């Protein structure tokens, strides 16, 4: 943590608490349906494929490729003023779901579709950790 | 087709659009509503249904109380963000077909410039709860950031350029300058667009709609009544609402370049019994330039990936093959959640388009687009 985090914090639900708990332990967790094996993200109680509500949490291998991205130049929130511009990368993870998180250590002009990235973890408060990406 | 020509728009009303109205959102809403009711040749007591856009805290009760509507039979809501207004037309027509209502009021508007700005309130909208929990904390706050990855993907796949988006912004501005109720009156060139500051790359400031104060309303009536209404009848011939894959957040959508519009379009055209080539003009929800381009593709005016070329060469200008947003749209007239698009299409089909009138306009299309690509379409004809 460079300085105190002043941005918004998540309000976990009973469905998502394990996801946030996983990030705290520096693990990116996805839900997998126990019945049919479909992996889903973001967390939710029912498998849309087979409608089972039995699920398990699996740890992502943490690797993926950029599907698309955006570079934010405008300070939509006071908390981001000092880190403009920043890249948000939508990443196709190896597990088949997508993750949208900041891509660190890569200049905006160097981002491209298919760029390989790996998951990273940013402890923003003693209790909360966010996912991010770095170049693979 | 169950809802084809069941209903007509009999009344339209708008307040003055501005940056600081200096009065309440309720006051703006009831003024526009009363104007629409009078335009239909009706009294407020004739209104038996209201579909209120609840943004800005406006509810049906505000209209009942202020207008003295004593026996409302239907209070509805269409929670589709910017697709709500046009989706409301489908709900209104269905209520009329069911015999529950005869005259449904659809109002919209708020103090969007002088009051709370969209970026500061969007996370509190229930349909945005996935964004609020999982992406807002990571840095995704405003609509420009929601849609920028869709634009980037389109550019990467199809070679769409920022200048092509600029064509849309410049055209909307030129149209707004023909209106006496459009906020943006300064001429804009492609170079102005290209020089405007980056907001969420690839979206620049001039790719984004304006935020404004004001309200607009329409009255949807049973088609048989509309024949005797004061103004030229504008029938609603085709209607559809659709929700995209991964409706809660775009991140998980397999094809980022496809909006709910792609599902709605075949249904709306089939109901109306027409094809895109029959359409004389289109009022397309334009929260961002790209959303116009993508809708043109998903509506079938051109193929997927060809939207960039389609908007070049004046095709979407007045005098072009498909005039789009003859009032200047959300980009240059005002942001009234697209109710102003419905008002403008009705005006055009009545022949009341003033300096922006499309010659011999008989058949037109209006769309809504909102949240994470919810879509609504209405096809209307003079008759």
Interface residues (C-beta under 8 A of the other chain):
Chain A: X7 X8 X9 X10 X11 X12 X13 X16 X41 X42 X67 X68 X69 X70 X71 X72 X73 X74 X76 X77 X80 X85 X86 X88 X90 X97 X98 X99 X100 X101 X102 X108 X113 X130 X131 X132
Chain B: X119 X123 X130 X132 X133 X134 X135 X136 X137 X138 X139 X140 X141 X142 X144 X145 X148 X149 X150 X152 X153 X156 X197 X198 X199 X200 X201 X202 X248 X249 X251 X252 X256
